Amino acid sequence: MPPVEGARFGDDWWQRGVIYQVYPRSFADSDGDGVGDLAGIIDHLDHLGPDGLGVDAIWLSPIYPSPGLDGGYDVADHDRVDPVFGSEAMFDRLVAEAHRRGIRIVLDLVMNHTSDAHEWFETSRASRDGPHADWYLWRDPASIGDGGQPVPPNNWASFFGGSGWEWEPRRGQLYFHTFMVEQPELNWRHPGVEEAQFRMVRGWLARGVDGFRLDVFNLFLKHPDLPSNPTRAGRGPWDRQVHLYDRDQPDFPALIGRFRAILDEEPGRMSVGELFDGNAETAAGLTSGSHLVFDWALIEASWTAPAIRAAIEEREAAFREGRWPTVVLSNHDRPRHASRLADTVGAGDTDAVARAAAVLLLTVRGTPFLYYGEELGMRDVSIAPEESVDPPTFRFSPGTQWWDRSACRTPMPWAPGPGSGFSNGRPWLRLGPDVEERNVEVQLADPQSVLSTYRRLLALRAATPALQLGSLRLDPDRSGDIVAYTRDVPGQRILVLLNLGRADSDWHLSATEGQSGWRLRFGTARAAAPGSVVANGASLSLGPNEAVVLEAIG
């Protein structure tokens, strides 16, 4: 594996560092076609590197050939780079340039399903014989309905509504799809599927990839007999089932263990699984060493002290006995957190919310995943239906709630002016209405901007062992609007205070034996003076959406 030059952390970077998610279509366009590409990412690596944000890895959303019906998560070839993003040589250059700056590369692997344009499926749907005949979940109909339509073999639903089974007349059978009709599910119980997928994984590792994000990984295995799921009350077809047989199968840990063994052949590699429709306890149960699993406790919490405390408590109770959590406030499937959190409480100053949320993201226990543009406080952008680039939005069945993910996937603004530094052509998706002020160039010049806040916080975290590896103790006081927790390693204690109320609130700094006071390391308010000392027994007054980080003085 090529060396990662100048990386500030060693093989435990996955635990100590920060991972930045790039949605390639929207990060930077180098050739003027309006679509972000790999060369554009290379052009802006210094924004992410040690002289910029100082992140430790980049997670690239899918870069493979795809019809693009689900934002690249309908993969037509797992082994190649889609020419819209660049050449194979350009990908290798990206790995080399990132490594030269001490940045690792994490690829998004979509292994639960493929596009129906994938060669495997094209041959599988054509005949019940052949090398890929059983690589997908095919079944005969249970019966033929009165109108001549095939009746599905079980009641499994699609997440997008309706039955998860689709009739294929060429083969004379139905195939299963959890998501879009054009995303047929792979049959991971066929040894050829596992062999092909693991060969693909080894191929990317040989090119210098440092880790993988696994899309909806707990769906890989289904019950071998495909029985119907139990039913329950719910809003739509998916929610009206207890998903006992189409996910979370008892032999899944053994399968994912075989995958992880490949990565563990060399130190410093990691993976992170996307848990589909599960809780923190389930995520923790699938976490092992450098193989992480996303939980959604914080991303689903409202911006109130009781909700954030409850989310932290849930995570701390689940991720114990050496299991290491992730920290996620937004991603390519969820509303941007500057919009989402402010909307939950009606807060007008979304930048204040964004700065305080940055403190939460980068100081709570776990590996932070930062979605591109959140360092600018980017908001969701209203996209008209005719401009949407998220087809599943309009396929949901009545009664099923979803939103247009185009809103959180808009292009990254780099500078004022036409195209906002993203592209010289017409961007594939409209820019936000505030890009003349909310862009990298303008925010770099403002020491109070959201970007400046992130740069200082990331530097603080990189220099503070307690914020990387420390235990977390949530303050037991549940009565007020301030969320308080300490992070501890031997020789260092950090106290984090976040006022999530709508009014000023005071916090009493209790005396601790052997401690002379607290030094302010970081604050989101203009008046906060890093380095100032606060005595034991004093009180701090925090304004709405103000956050501070203090270090105990021995």
C-alpha distance (Angstrom), angle and dihedral (degrees) to the residues before:
residue distance angle dihedral
M1 . . .
P2 3.85 . .
P3 3.80 111.9 .
V4 3.80 121.2 -101.1
E5 3.78 98.1 -130.0
G6 3.78 119.2 -144.3
A7 3.79 95.2 -0.5
R8 3.79 107.2 165.0
F9 3.80 93.6 -145.4
G10 3.77 130.1 48.8
D11 3.78 129.8 -143.1
D12 3.83 90.5 -36.3
W13 3.81 92.0 62.7
W14 3.81 89.3 115.8
Q15 3.82 88.0 65.7
R16 3.79 102.9 35.1
G17 3.80 99.8 36.5
V18 3.80 140.3 69.0
I19 3.82 124.5 -112.5
Y20 3.81 119.9 -148.5
Q21 3.81 119.4 -153.9
V22 3.80 116.5 -140.8
Y23 3.80 120.2 -165.6
P24 3.83 94.7 -155.7
R25 3.82 98.1 -152.0
S26 3.78 90.1 57.8
F27 3.79 106.5 36.4
A28 3.82 106.2 75.8
D29 3.82 135.4 -26.8
S30 3.81 114.8 -146.1
D31 3.82 101.2 180.0
G32 3.81 104.6 43.5
D33 3.80 98.3 -112.5
G34 3.81 90.7 120.1
V35 3.81 94.8 -113.8
G36 3.78 123.0 104.1
D37 3.78 116.1 -117.5
L38 3.80 144.8 -177.4
A39 3.80 93.5 -93.1
G40 3.80 88.3 55.0
I41 3.79 90.2 53.9
I42 3.81 90.0 50.7
D43 3.81 90.1 50.6
H44 3.80 89.7 57.6
L45 3.80 101.8 39.4
D46 3.79 89.4 109.8
H47 3.81 88.6 64.4
L48 3.80 86.8 60.1
G49 3.81 99.8 34.4
P50 3.79 133.2 87.1
D51 3.81 94.1 -72.5
G52 3.81 91.4 49.5
L53 3.78 129.5 33.4
G54 3.76 91.7 -23.8
V55 3.80 99.2 -138.4
D56 3.78 119.8 169.5
A57 3.81 102.4 -141.2
I58 3.79 142.3 12.2
W59 3.79 120.5 -136.4
L60 3.80 108.9 -155.6
S61 3.80 117.0 -153.9
P62 3.83 110.3 -134.0
I63 3.80 115.6 -44.6
Y64 3.82 96.6 175.8
P65 3.83 128.2 114.0
S66 3.79 108.0 -79.4
P67 3.81 140.9 158.1
G68 3.82 84.7 -124.6
L69 3.79 97.7 -129.2
D70 3.80 91.2 134.1
G71 3.79 103.3 29.0
G72 3.79 93.7 -85.2
Y73 3.80 94.8 -47.1
D74 3.80 88.1 110.1
V75 3.80 96.8 77.8
A76 3.81 121.3 -163.0
D77 3.82 96.7 -178.4
H78 3.81 124.2 14.4
D79 3.81 95.1 -166.5
R80 3.79 102.6 59.1
V81 3.79 142.5 56.7
D82 3.79 117.0 -112.2
P83 3.83 106.9 -112.4
V84 3.80 88.9 -131.7
F85 3.82 86.3 71.7
G86 3.80 96.9 40.5
S87 3.77 142.8 -91.5
E88 3.78 132.3 -46.3
A89 3.81 87.6 -106.8
M90 3.80 89.8 54.0
F91 3.79 90.7 55.0
D92 3.80 90.4 51.6
R93 3.78 89.0 49.3
L94 3.81 90.3 51.3
V95 3.81 90.6 53.7
A96 3.80 91.4 48.4
E97 3.82 94.9 46.0
A98 3.80 92.2 46.6
H99 3.80 92.2 48.2
R100 3.79 90.1 49.0
R101 3.80 87.4 60.2
G102 3.79 94.1 46.5
I103 3.82 93.3 -103.1
R104 3.81 121.6 134.3
I105 3.81 124.2 -146.3
V106 3.82 122.9 -127.9
L107 3.81 118.4 -172.0
D108 3.79 126.4 -152.3
L109 3.81 110.2 -123.4
V110 3.80 118.4 -159.8
M111 3.80 102.5 -166.4
N112 3.80 104.1 146.4
H113 3.81 93.6 75.3
T114 3.77 142.0 -2.0
S115 3.77 136.1 -144.8
D116 3.78 114.7 -86.5
A117 3.82 83.6 -120.9
H118 3.81 90.6 65.8
E119 3.80 114.1 115.6
W120 3.81 90.1 -124.7
F121 3.79 92.6 58.7
E122 3.79 95.3 41.0
T123 3.80 90.1 58.9
S124 3.80 93.3 38.8
R125 3.80 94.4 53.9
A126 3.79 92.6 47.0
S127 3.80 97.2 62.8
R128 3.79 145.0 -0.7
D129 3.80 87.6 -126.1
G130 3.78 128.8 63.5
P131 3.81 138.6 70.3
H132 3.83 96.1 -61.4
A133 3.80 99.2 33.6
D134 3.82 94.7 116.3
W135 3.81 99.6 30.5
Y136 3.81 91.1 103.2
L137 3.81 133.5 49.5
W138 3.81 103.0 -91.1
R139 3.79 124.7 169.5
D140 3.78 138.3 169.1
P141 3.81 115.1 -113.0
A142 3.79 116.3 -92.0
S143 3.79 87.1 -128.7
I144 3.80 142.4 -35.6
G145 3.80 116.0 -91.9
D146 3.78 126.4 -130.6
G147 3.80 90.4 -94.8
G148 3.79 92.4 50.7
Q149 3.79 94.3 -102.6
P150 3.84 119.3 139.6
V151 3.82 113.7 -108.0
P152 3.85 112.4 -135.5
P153 3.81 117.5 -110.8
N154 3.82 92.8 -121.8
N155 3.81 141.5 1.6
W156 3.81 97.9 -97.3
A157 3.79 111.5 144.5
S158 3.77 134.0 -148.0
F159 3.80 115.2 -116.7
F160 3.79 86.3 -128.3
G161 3.81 91.6 57.0
G162 3.78 137.1 -87.8
S163 3.77 127.2 45.2
G164 3.79 119.4 -21.3
W165 3.82 90.1 -140.8
E166 3.81 124.5 91.8
W167 3.80 126.8 -170.4
E168 3.80 117.5 -124.8
P169 3.83 109.6 -164.7
R170 3.82 94.7 -167.9
R171 3.77 91.3 62.5
G172 3.80 97.0 27.6
Q173 3.83 93.4 -130.1
L174 3.79 141.2 92.2
Y175 3.82 124.2 -110.5
F176 3.79 127.3 -155.1
H177 3.81 126.9 -120.1
T178 3.80 125.3 176.5
F179 3.79 90.2 -166.3
M180 3.81 130.9 19.3
V181 3.81 122.8 -2.2
E182 3.81 85.3 -116.4
Q183 3.83 91.3 58.7
P184 3.82 106.0 72.0
E185 3.80 116.2 -168.6
L186 3.80 119.6 -112.6
N187 3.79 120.4 -126.6
W188 3.81 101.5 -125.4
R189 3.82 90.1 -178.5
H190 3.80 88.7 72.2
P191 3.82 107.2 89.0
G192 3.79 91.6 -141.5
V193 3.82 91.3 64.0
E194 3.79 93.9 53.0
E195 3.80 91.7 44.9
A196 3.81 92.9 50.7
Q197 3.80 94.4 45.3
F198 3.79 94.1 47.9
R199 3.79 90.9 47.6
M200 3.82 87.4 54.3
V201 3.83 90.3 50.1
R202 3.81 91.2 52.8
G203 3.79 89.6 49.8
W204 3.81 93.4 57.3
L205 3.81 91.9 43.9
A206 3.80 89.1 53.8
R207 3.81 87.9 56.9
G208 3.79 91.3 58.0
V209 3.81 102.9 -93.4
D210 3.82 110.5 156.7
G211 3.78 101.2 -159.2
F212 3.77 149.1 -18.4
R213 3.76 140.3 -121.7
L214 3.80 109.3 -144.8
D215 3.79 114.9 -144.1
V216 3.86 114.9 -134.0
F217 3.77 88.7 -23.3
N218 3.81 98.6 171.9
L219 3.83 88.4 65.5
F220 3.82 94.6 63.7
L221 3.80 95.7 98.6
K222 3.80 127.5 48.3
H223 3.79 128.2 -171.3
P224 3.82 105.0 -80.3
D225 3.83 92.2 -126.7
L226 3.84 94.4 47.0
P227 3.84 95.7 -138.3
S228 3.80 120.8 -176.4
N229 3.80 116.9 -90.0
P230 3.81 120.7 -116.0
T231 3.80 113.5 -102.5
R232 3.79 132.9 -128.7
A233 3.80 140.0 167.4
G234 3.80 113.9 -69.2
R235 3.79 147.3 140.6
G236 3.79 99.7 -102.5
P237 3.81 142.0 5.4
W238 3.81 93.7 -80.2
D239 3.81 95.2 47.5
R240 3.79 92.0 46.8
Q241 3.81 91.2 69.8
V242 3.79 135.0 72.9
H243 3.80 99.6 -135.9
L244 3.79 99.4 -138.4
Y245 3.78 99.3 137.8
D246 3.82 107.6 30.4
R247 3.83 98.2 57.4
D248 3.85 144.4 14.2
Q249 3.78 95.4 38.4
P250 3.82 118.2 -176.0
D251 3.81 93.5 -116.7
F252 3.81 93.6 51.4
P253 3.84 94.4 93.8
A254 3.81 89.1 58.3
L255 3.82 91.1 51.6
I256 3.79 94.0 47.8
G257 3.81 88.3 45.3
R258 3.79 89.7 60.9
F259 3.79 89.5 51.5
R260 3.80 92.0 48.7
A261 3.79 91.7 49.4
I262 3.81 88.5 63.7
L263 3.80 91.5 55.1
D264 3.79 92.1 44.4
E265 3.79 91.6 60.6
E266 3.82 85.9 89.5
P267 3.82 127.4 32.9
G268 3.79 122.1 -111.6
R269 3.79 98.4 36.9
M270 3.80 120.9 124.0
S271 3.77 143.5 179.8
V272 3.78 135.0 -160.5
G273 3.79 123.1 -159.7
E274 3.78 124.4 -146.5
L275 3.78 105.4 -132.5
F276 3.78 107.9 -143.9
D277 3.79 113.3 -146.2
G278 3.81 100.1 -18.7
N279 3.81 142.9 113.7
A280 3.81 137.1 -113.2
E281 3.79 93.3 -91.2
T282 3.81 91.4 55.0
A283 3.82 90.4 47.0
A284 3.81 91.9 50.3
G285 3.79 91.5 49.7
L286 3.82 90.2 58.9
T287 3.83 94.5 44.9
S288 3.79 118.6 103.0
G289 3.80 128.8 166.9
S290 3.80 111.0 -55.7
H291 3.81 90.9 -3.5
L292 3.78 107.1 94.5
V293 3.80 133.4 -173.5
F294 3.79 126.9 -151.1
D295 3.77 116.9 -120.0
W296 3.79 121.3 -167.8
A297 3.81 103.2 -147.5
L298 3.81 95.0 112.9
I299 3.80 97.6 35.4
E300 3.82 89.4 56.2
A301 3.82 97.0 44.0
S302 3.80 122.2 103.8
W303 3.81 119.4 -124.3
T304 3.79 96.6 -97.5
A305 3.79 130.5 109.3
P306 3.84 95.1 -117.0
A307 3.83 92.2 49.8
I308 3.81 95.7 46.3
R309 3.81 92.0 44.9
A310 3.80 90.3 50.3
A311 3.83 91.5 49.5
I312 3.81 92.3 50.2
E313 3.81 90.9 47.4
E314 3.81 91.4 50.0
R315 3.79 91.6 50.9
E316 3.79 95.0 45.5
A317 3.80 91.2 49.8
A318 3.81 91.4 50.2
F319 3.81 102.4 40.2
R320 3.78 103.0 59.3
E321 3.81 136.6 118.1
G322 3.79 92.4 55.6
R323 3.80 97.6 -47.3
W324 3.79 110.3 138.6
P325 3.85 121.0 -145.3
T326 3.78 132.7 -146.5
V327 3.81 125.0 -131.1
V328 3.80 116.8 -138.1
L329 3.80 129.9 167.6
S330 3.82 99.4 164.2
N331 3.80 143.4 -0.3
H332 3.82 142.6 165.0
D333 3.83 92.1 -66.3
R334 3.81 99.9 44.9
P335 3.80 135.4 62.2
R336 3.77 115.2 -89.6
H337 3.76 108.7 -93.1
A338 3.80 96.5 -126.7
S339 3.81 86.7 62.4
R340 3.80 99.0 34.2
L341 3.79 98.2 48.2
A342 3.79 95.3 42.8
D343 3.80 90.7 47.9
T344 3.82 93.0 53.7
V345 3.80 91.2 62.4
G346 3.79 102.4 23.2
A347 3.80 92.8 -114.6
G348 3.80 111.7 172.1
D349 3.81 98.6 -160.1
T350 3.78 101.0 68.6
D351 3.82 91.4 173.2
A352 3.81 90.4 60.3
V353 3.80 88.2 50.9
A354 3.82 90.4 47.5
R355 3.82 92.1 51.8
A356 3.81 93.1 48.3
A357 3.81 90.7 45.3
A358 3.81 88.5 53.5
V359 3.79 88.7 58.2
L360 3.81 91.0 51.1
L361 3.83 92.6 46.9
L362 3.80 94.6 49.7
T363 3.82 101.6 38.2
V364 3.81 106.7 40.1
R365 3.83 115.3 92.2
G366 3.81 114.7 -83.5
T367 3.80 143.1 51.3
P368 3.83 109.6 -56.5
F369 3.80 120.0 -133.6
L370 3.81 111.1 -160.4
Y371 3.82 117.2 -161.9
Y372 3.80 114.8 -140.4
G373 3.81 114.1 -93.2
E374 3.79 95.0 21.1
E375 3.80 86.6 102.1
L376 3.82 85.3 67.1
G377 3.80 95.1 45.2
M378 3.82 89.8 -113.1
R379 3.79 114.0 -172.1
D380 3.77 131.5 -148.3
V381 3.81 111.5 -85.3
S382 3.78 121.1 -138.2
I383 3.81 107.6 -119.0
A384 3.80 121.4 -166.2
P385 3.84 114.2 -127.1
E386 3.80 91.8 -114.1
E387 3.84 89.5 57.2
S388 3.79 96.7 44.3
V389 3.79 119.0 125.2
D390 3.81 93.9 -168.7
P391 3.84 107.3 87.3
P392 3.84 95.4 177.8
T393 3.80 88.5 66.5
F394 3.78 90.5 71.7
R395 3.80 96.4 43.0
F396 3.76 98.2 62.7
S397 3.78 115.3 119.9
P398 3.81 119.3 -115.7
G399 3.79 110.6 -81.8
T400 3.79 93.2 29.5
Q401 3.79 114.2 111.1
W402 3.79 121.5 -142.4
W403 3.76 137.4 139.8
D404 3.78 136.4 -139.0
R405 3.81 106.1 -91.3
S406 3.81 89.1 -160.6
A407 3.81 85.1 86.1
C408 3.82 93.0 70.0
R409 3.82 97.2 37.3
T410 3.80 101.1 64.3
P411 3.82 120.6 135.0
M412 3.79 122.3 -77.4
P413 3.84 111.5 -108.4
W414 3.79 111.9 -136.9
A415 3.79 103.5 170.6
P416 3.82 143.3 -4.0
G417 3.77 118.5 -85.3
P418 3.81 138.0 55.2
G419 3.79 111.9 -17.2
S420 3.83 90.1 7.7
G421 3.79 89.9 -111.8
F422 3.79 90.0 -65.5
S423 3.80 97.1 99.7
N424 3.78 143.4 -8.0
G425 3.79 88.0 -143.0
R426 3.77 133.8 54.9
P427 3.83 108.0 -60.1
W428 3.80 115.3 -118.8
L429 3.80 88.1 -124.2
R430 3.76 128.1 24.7
L431 3.79 120.9 -93.7
G432 3.78 122.4 -121.0
P433 3.81 119.6 -89.9
D434 3.82 93.3 -115.2
V435 3.80 100.5 52.6
E436 3.81 94.6 116.7
E437 3.81 88.1 69.3
R438 3.82 101.2 20.2
N439 3.79 101.5 65.6
V440 3.77 137.4 106.0
E441 3.81 97.5 -104.0
V442 3.80 95.2 51.6
Q443 3.79 95.4 42.1
L444 3.80 93.3 49.2
A445 3.80 87.8 61.8
D446 3.82 93.0 52.5
P447 3.83 115.0 74.0
Q448 3.83 90.2 -161.9
S449 3.81 95.9 51.0
V450 3.78 123.9 115.9
L451 3.83 89.0 -110.9
S452 3.80 92.4 53.7
T453 3.80 88.5 48.6
Y454 3.80 91.0 54.7
R455 3.80 93.6 46.2
R456 3.81 92.2 52.9
L457 3.80 93.2 43.3
L458 3.79 93.9 48.8
A459 3.81 90.0 50.1
L460 3.81 90.3 49.3
R461 3.78 92.2 49.9
A462 3.81 92.5 48.6
A463 3.83 90.0 53.6
T464 3.82 97.1 42.8
P465 3.81 117.3 76.2
A466 3.82 92.6 -168.6
L467 3.80 90.6 61.1
Q468 3.80 91.5 49.6
L469 3.79 104.1 42.3
G470 3.79 107.4 2.5
S471 3.76 127.2 125.9
L472 3.79 116.3 -110.3
R473 3.78 126.9 -129.8
L474 3.79 117.3 -175.5
D475 3.81 113.3 -147.0
P476 3.82 108.7 -110.9
D477 3.83 94.2 -136.7
R478 3.81 103.6 109.3
S479 3.79 98.6 168.2
G480 3.77 104.1 89.5
D481 3.78 143.7 48.2
I482 3.81 95.6 -100.8
V483 3.78 118.3 97.1
A484 3.81 109.0 -154.7
Y485 3.77 130.5 -176.7
T486 3.79 138.2 159.3
R487 3.81 128.2 -138.0
D488 3.80 115.0 -155.0
V489 3.80 139.0 -169.5
P490 3.80 123.8 159.9
G491 3.78 106.9 -70.5
Q492 3.80 97.2 11.0
R493 3.79 135.4 73.0
I494 3.81 123.9 -179.0
L495 3.80 124.3 -167.2
V496 3.82 119.7 -158.3
L497 3.81 121.7 -165.0
L498 3.82 124.1 -173.3
N499 3.78 122.2 -178.8
L500 3.81 105.2 -151.6
G501 3.80 94.7 172.8
R502 3.78 130.4 99.8
A503 3.81 95.2 -118.3
D504 3.80 138.9 47.9
S505 3.79 114.0 -74.5
D506 3.82 133.0 -169.9
W507 3.80 128.2 -136.6
H508 3.79 122.8 -162.2
L509 3.81 113.7 -141.1
S510 3.79 103.9 -142.0
A511 3.79 120.6 -147.5
T512 3.79 118.4 -104.2
E513 3.81 123.9 -159.8
G514 3.78 111.6 -101.1
Q515 3.79 92.6 13.2
S516 3.80 123.3 110.3
G517 3.78 98.7 -168.7
W518 3.79 146.0 -62.4
R519 3.79 131.5 -69.5
L520 3.81 117.6 -148.4
R521 3.81 108.1 -124.1
F522 3.79 99.3 172.6
G523 3.78 141.7 0.0
T524 3.79 134.6 178.3
A525 3.83 95.7 -146.6
R526 3.78 121.3 88.0
A527 3.82 90.9 -124.6
A528 3.81 94.0 55.7
A529 3.80 109.8 110.4
P530 3.82 113.0 -158.2
G531 3.80 110.8 -138.3
S532 3.79 95.9 30.7
V533 3.81 116.3 129.7
V534 3.79 126.0 -128.1
A535 3.79 117.4 -161.9
N536 3.78 124.8 -127.4
G537 3.79 110.1 -94.6
A538 3.81 93.8 28.4
S539 3.79 124.7 120.4
L540 3.77 127.7 -126.7
S541 3.79 120.9 -150.3
L542 3.79 114.6 -147.0
G543 3.77 124.7 -168.1
P544 3.82 124.1 -139.1
N545 3.83 111.3 -61.2
E546 3.78 91.2 3.4
A547 3.79 119.7 141.9
V548 3.79 132.5 -172.4
V549 3.80 135.2 -173.0
L550 3.81 118.0 -152.2
E551 3.81 133.0 -177.2
A552 3.78 123.8 -147.0
I553 3.81 115.2 -114.9
G554 3.80 112.8 -139.6
